[in-house]
Amino acid sequence: MYYKYAEESSFSVRKGRTKKWKGVVTHKYLRCNKYGTSQSKRSFDSLSEPSMYVRQKTFTVTDCKAHVGVSFCRETCNFILSKFVEDHNHCLVDTFKCDLTKISRKLSFSTKKFIHQMSLNRVGPTVAHRLLVSIKGGHHNVRGTPVDFKNFYNGMRIFIGDRDSQSIFWADEISKLNYKAFGHVLAFDATCQTNRYKMIFVPFTGVDHHKKCVTFGAALISIETIDSYKWLLQSFLNFHGAQTKLVLSDQDPSMRQAIVQVSSDVIENINVRSRILWFGIFWFTRQRVVVIEKFGLQDNEWLNDMFEIRDRWVPAYFREITFCCLMKTTSRCESSNAAFKVNSTSTNTLVQFMLCMESRLDGQRYSQRSCEYKTSSVSFKSTTGEEIEKHAFELYTQTIFNDVRKEIMKGKYCCYVTNTEAVDAHVLYFVTHLDKRKDITNVFLVNFDPANNSVSCSCMGFTRGNGMFYQEVFSQFQIVLVWIPILKVFYVLWFWRCFRNADAVDDNEYVFEEIIGNVNEGDDFIENPDAVRTKGCGKVRRVMGESEKIVEKAGKVASYGIPCIYQDHP
């Protein structure tokens, strides 16, 4: 009650004396914050320079006697008001300055939580204060100053202190479900500068059915050795209970040895060969010899070392592994590492880093839910006029369906069947593939099994890619071309979008006026001023070099020569 009274009366309160008898509180006092006298008893010596300097004080006491006291009543076992002094010996704070008093600067729980949440996104306390001021519409609506925000943030870091070493990192059940669905291929790469202890952060990253990065788990290691990575991989496999088919990593020797020792099945799968792959391997070997001889690189040590481990990075050696081309480099992992660094800084404790990681995972899963919502809410509109397009729409996510629809279009206009053979109850289609200039680029073999209506292609795009057929397969189906006036559809969609946006603007005009004020467009309408040229702004455009002038002049000549095309002139 007294704190509320002090806040309404524009003065601050601090705790006074507390009396006890045999361990039981008998008296308590709350006093005006200006109670007490100055304790400075320093003597000044004009001959001693250090004694001349006095520490600057921002707050002084006036020995104000205003206070309230309560005492313990034994009969009722309650506290009763025993003393109340109302008068102050100083001026009270002005009404428009009340938000600067100590009692008004006390941070609420929601404000403290806001500071913490901002720190998880690499927003410091000073910037967090500015954001909250902007959100609430002014400093007078925000409790606390930037210094108060800093004090709470530093206090939170001090509170963590030695408790930091007790924190552990784990992969939750959602990560386990994601690994079960999308863990055919994963990549992991180490990154530094994520915490104050300089520990190395290693996330395991994959690709989901929306072509988005998905994290299967993460860990911190103190040193990049074979034993560290062996412990990391073994812990990962123990948690998920299943082994992936393909692991992508950089050329770190410790990672490679750990993968060989822990994930032996992965290496055996990579070393599988087949007759279909022989052509790709032979082509790679032949082209390598051509390049080496052309540029005289026979003694290049790095190229020779890379050729020795060619079964680790040449796709022709592991094309039969499902989804082997879903990720071709560790760029996905590097992108995931960069995303984690957006939230965390190199000064974070392990607890703060863990909270930042959870915040980033929440954003990742929000993106996945958004893609799921888009897939479930979009209605089907045929582009090719084929039933197989509608079936693909029902089967795939929106992201993958867009790719499948492109392959269907290419199958109709860029592929054709050149030969058909029947072999052992199978029908073989030789499909010729054309590029944009209608030049033949390749011939693929499509195998159709009438017994189970299954289709496979020599390109192995369904196996090694995104789990979808490519244009060569779609081209061999007997389809009826249905013309769709696409240009008309585009115009209709454009007009519909314009009208929809116009309605949205009309609805938002009231909101805009409420935020920035009403804008009267009457007879006294003032136009926006022209941009002015200030001192030191230089010329309108930078000085062009001679080569740039020649290029610009040539471009103008080319544009002037466009009508000559219709006159059969070069």
N, C-alpha and C positions, 0 to 999 in steps of 0.2 A: 504493500500500500504506500509506503513512504517513497519507494523508488518511483512509483507512478505519480505521486504528488510532486516529487522533485522535477520530474520530466515536464509536467504541466506548468510548474512554476519557474522553469528555466534556471535550475542550478543542478550541480552534480552531487552525488552522494558517495561516500566511502565508508567502509566498516570501521567502527570504533573499538573500544575495549570490550572484552568478554570476561566476565568474572565467573569463577567456578568454586564450588565447595564440595570437597570429597568426590571430585570427578564429575559433578553435576553442574550444568550451566545454570547460574542464578540471575545474571544480568547481561544484557546485550545492548549495544548502542550503535546507532547509525548517525553519522555526522555529515555536515556540509563539507564539501571537498576542500574548502578553504580554511578548514580548522587546522590549528597548529601555528607555530612560530618558526621563523627562519633559524636554521641550525648553523649558519655560517659564522664561525668565530676566527676567521683568518685575520692575521695582522699584516699590515702593509708596511714594507720597508722600502723607502725611496732609493736606497743603495743596493737593494737586491732586485734584479730585473724579474726573476720568476714570480715573485710575490705580487707583482703589478698586474699579472694576468688573472682575470676572474672568469670562471666558466659562465657562459651565457645561459640564462634560465628563461624558459618559455612559460613558466607557471610560477606564481608566487602565492603564498598563503597570507591570510589576514587575521588569523586567530578568531575565525567566525565561530560563535557559540551555538548556532542553530543545530539542533539535533533532536532525536527521539530515542527514548530508552524504554525497554521492557524488562520486567522482572518475573521470576518464576513464583507462582502461588502454590504452596504445598497443599492447601485445602482442595483446590480444584484441579491440581496438576496441569495447569495451563499458564501461559504467559499473559500478563496484563500490562497495559500501558501505564508506565510509572512516571514518565517525564516527557515533556514536549516543549521545546523552545523554538518559537516561530521566527523571531527577528534575526535578520542578517546585518552585518556591519559593512556590507559591500553592495554594489549595484548588481542586480540580476542580469542575466544575459538577455540581449535583445531578441525579440521573437524571430526575426529573420536570420539569427545566428544560432538558433537552438540546435540545429542539426550538427553543429561543430562541438557541442559539449561531449564530455566523456561518456555520459550515460546514453546519449543519443547515438554515439558512434559504436555502440556495442553491436557486434555482428550477429545477425540471426542465423538459425541453423540452415535455412535455405540459401543464405548468402555464402556461408562456409561451404556448403555443398557445391554451389556454383563455382567458387574458386577452385575446388578440387576437380570438378569436371572439366574446367577450362585447362587445368594443368595437364590433364590426360591428352589434350590436343595441342600441346606445345604453346599454350597461351599463358603468359606469366601473370602475376597478380596485378601489375600496373595496367596492362592491356585489359585484363578481366574487369577491372574497375571502370575503365572507359566504356567497355561494352555494356556493363550493367547500367551505367549512367544513361547511355543512349537508349537502352531498352525501356527504362522506367521514366524517361522524359526529363532528366535534370538531376543535378547533384543533390538537391534538397529532398529528392525521393529515395535516395540511397543512404543506407546506414554505413558509416565508416568512410575513412579516407584511403588513398592509395597506401599510406604507411600502415594502416590497420590491416589492409589486405596482405601486405608483405609480411607483417608480423605473424599473421595466422599461417601463411604458407610456410614460412621458416619454422614455425612451431610444429607444424605437421611433419616436416622433414626431421626435426630433432626427435620428435616422438617415435618415429620409426626406428632410428638409431640402431642398436644392436639387434633388434628384432628382425632386421633385414635377412640375416643368415638363416632364419627359421622358415623362410618362404620357399615354396616348391612350385614348379611349373608342371602343368598336366594338360592332357588333351581330353576334352569332355566327350559326352556321349554323342553330341552332334558331329564332332570330328570323326568319331568312329563310324557313324552312319554314312558320312560323306566318303570316307575311305572305302567302305564296303561297296558303294555305288560307283565311285570314280577313281578307285585306287589302282587301275590297270597300269598306269604310268605315273611316276612321281619324280620330282626334281628337288634337290636340296643343295643349298649353297650357304656358306658362312658369311656373316657380315659383322662389322665391328662398330664401335662408337654408339652403342645403344644404352649403356649404363655406366655408372660412376666407377665400377670395379673393372672396367675394360674386358668383361667376359664376352665371349663370342656367341652370337645369336645364330641359331641354325633352325630355320623353319622348313617343314616338309610341305611342298606345294604341288597341287594337281590342277586339272581343268575339269569343270563341271559341264553339264549338258547345255549350258548357255554360253560356253566359251569364256567363262569367267574364272579367275584364279580362286582356288579353294584350298584352305589350309587344313592339313590332316593332323598337325601337331607341331610342337616347337620345343627347343631345349636351349640351355646355356651351358657352354663348356669353357673351361679355363685355358686350355691349350689344344692346338690342333695336332694331335698325334694319332697313331693307329689305334691305340688302346681307347682313347677318348671317343673316336668315331665308332669303334666296335661296341662300346657301352651304349652309345647313342642309338645305333641301329638295332641292337638287341632289345633295348628298352622300348623302342618303337614297335618292333615285331611282337614283343610280349603283350603290349597293350592292345594292339589291333587284332592279334591272333591269326593273321594271314599275311602272306608274303606277296609283294607286288611282282609283276612280270618284267618290268623294265625300270631302271633307275638312271636318271640323268644327273650328272655332276660335272664339275670342271676338271681340269687335269691335275688336281691336287693328288700327290702320290699317297698320302695318308688315307684320303677318302677311297681311293681305288683299292688299296690293300684291305681296308675294312669291309668294303662291299664284297670282295672276293671271299673273305673268310667267314662272313656272317651270312651273306645271301648267295650261297653257291648255286641254288636252283636258277637264279636269275642269269647267271653266267652261262649255264647249260642251255637255257632257252635262247640266249643271244647267239650261241655257236651253232644253232640248228641250220642246216643247209637243205636245199631242195633243187630239183632240176629247173624249176621256174626261175629261181634266183640266179642261175648260172650265167644267164645272158647279161644281167646287170653287173655282176662281179667281173665278168670278162671285159665288158665295155669299160668299166672303171680302170682296170689294170692296163688295158691298151691305151686309153687316153692319158693315163699318168706317164707312160713311157714316151708318148709323143711330146708332152709338155716338158718332161725332163730333158729330152734330147734337143728340143727347140731352143731352150733357154740355158742349156749347159749347167743344169743343177744336179749333176750326178753326185757331187760331194757335199751337197747341202745337208748338214747334220739334222736340222729340225725336220725337213721333209722326210728323211729316212726314218727318223724316230716315229713320225706320224704314220708312215706306211706300215711299220711294225705293229702298230695297234689299230690298224684300219678296221678290224672287226668291231671296234668300240665306237666308231663314229660314222662309218659309211653305211647309209640306210639299206643298201643292197644286201648286207650281211644279216639283217634282222627284220626284214620286211614281213615275215610271216607272223610275227608277234602282234597280237591284237592291240590296236591303237598305238602302234610304235611311232607313228608320225604325228601323234597328237601334240607332242612337244619335241621340237628338233634341237633346241638349245636351252640353256639355263636362263634365258631372258625372262621367262615367267617368274622364276625364282628371284631374279634380281629385281623385277618389278614389285614382287611381294615384299622384299627386303626394304625397298625404297618407300613402300606404303607404310610399313611399320615405323620407319624413321620419321614419317610425317607426324606421328603422335608422340614419339619418345625422343628424348635428348640424351646426350652423353653424360649429363649430370644426375640422371634419375637413379634412385635406389632400386633394388630389385623388386620391392613391393610396388613402387610407382611404375616400373617397367611392366610388371605383370598386369597392372590395371590398364596401362596404355595398350598392351597387347589385346586384352579382352575388349577394350573399346574399338580397336581396329577390326577384330573378328566380328563384333556386332555390326559394324558398317558393312563388312563383307557379306554377312548373312542377310542384311537388309537389302543389299543389291540383288541377292539371289531371290528373295521373296518378291521384289519388284518385277524381276523377269518372269517369275512364275505367274504373278498376277496379270502381266501383259499377255502371256501365252493363253491364260484361261479366259481373258476378256475379249480378245480379238476374234472377230468373226471372219469366216472364210470368204474370199473373193477370188474366183478363178482367173488366172492369167493365161494359161495355156489351153483351157477348155478340156483337159484330160481328167479322167476319173482317178488316175494315179496321183495327180496333184492333190486332190481332196483327201485321199487316203494318207498321203504324206503329212498333210496339215493335221489330221487327227492323231498321227503317230509321233511326230517330232515336236520339240519346242519351237517357239517362234524364230529364234536365232538360227537353228539348224534347218528349219523349214525354208527359210529364205535362201540358204545355200542349195538345198535340194531343188527348189523351184528354178534356180539358175541352171542347174545341171539338166533339168528337164527341157528347158528352153534350148540349151546347147545341143542336147540330144536330138531335138527336132530339126534344127537348122544347121548344125555343124558336124553331124555324123550321118553316115549311111552304111548300109550293109552291102558288102562287095561279094560275099560268098557264104554259102551255107552247106554244112556237112552233117551227116548223121553218123555218130560213132557210139556203139554199145548203148543204144536206147537214149543217148544224149544228143542234143542238137547244138552244134557249134556254129556260131555266127562270127564272121570276120568283119569287124567294124572299123571303117576308115575315119580318122579324126582330122578335121580341118581347123585351121586357125582363122583369125578375123579376116585375113586376105584371101580365104578360101584355098589356101595351099595345104597339101597333105603333110601332116606332121608325124603321124604314127598310125599303126594298125593294131587293134587289140582283139583278143579272142574272148568272146562271151560264151559261157557254157550254160545251157538251159537243161535242167533235169525235169522231164514231164512227170516223173513218178511222185515227186514232192513239191513240184512247182518252185524249185530253188534256182537261183541265178548267181553265177560267179563270173568274175572278169579277171583277165590276166594282169590288169593294172593293180589289182588287190586294194583298190581304194576303200572298199567296204571294211576290209580287215584292218588295214593299217591307218586309216584316216579317222573320220568322225562317226563311223558306223552308218554311213549312208552310201547309196549307189551313186555312180558318176554317169556322165553323159553317154558313155559307150553302152551301158546297160539299158538306159531308157530308149536309145535309138533303135534297139532291135525289136521292141514291142510294136505290134501292128496297131497304129493309132490313126484316128480320124482327125484331120486338122480342122479346127473350128476357128474362124476369123473373129477376133474381138476388136472392135474399134477402140483401141487403146487411147488414141489421141482425144477422142470424145470423152472418154472416162476421165482423163487428166483434166480437161477443161471443167467438167462437172465438179470434180473434187476441188479444183482451184476456187471456183465460185462459191462452193459450199464452205470452204475454209475462210474465205473473205467475209461471208455473212456471219459465220460463227464468231470470228474475231471481232466483228463490229458489235455484235450483241454483248460480247464479253467486256468491250470497252465501255458501252453504255452502262452496264451493271457496275463497273468499277469507278465510274465518275464520282459517285457519291462517296465512295471510300477515299478517293484522292482528295476531294474537297474537305473531308473530315480530317485528313492528316495534315495537308499543307495549307488549307484555307480555301475559301471560295474565290474563284477567279471570275470577275465580271467582264464580259466582253461587250461593252457598250460603245458609245460614240467616242469615248476617250481612250480607245485602245492604244497601248504603247507598244511599238515594235521592238524587237530585240536589237541591241546595238551591234554595230559591226566590230569585228575583231580589230584591236588597235595594235600598232607597231611600237614596241618599247625600245629603249636604248639598249644597244648591244645584241639585238636579236639577229643581226646579220642580214644576209640577202634572203629573198623568198625561197630560193632553192640553192643547193650547193653548186659549186663550180664543177662542171663536167670536164672530164679528160678528153683528149683527142680521139681515143678509141671509142669512147661512149658516144661522142658526137657522130662518128662514122656509122656506128650501129643504129643510132636513132635516125640518121638521114637515110640509111638503107631501108629501114622499116617504113618510112614515109614513101619512098619510091615504090616499094612493094605494094603498099596500100593503094597508091595511085594507079598501079598497073593492073588492078583486079578486073576492070572492065575489058581488058584486052583478051581475057580468057574466052569471052563470048565471040571474039572476032578471030578465033583460031590463031592467035599470035602467041609466041612463047612468053 
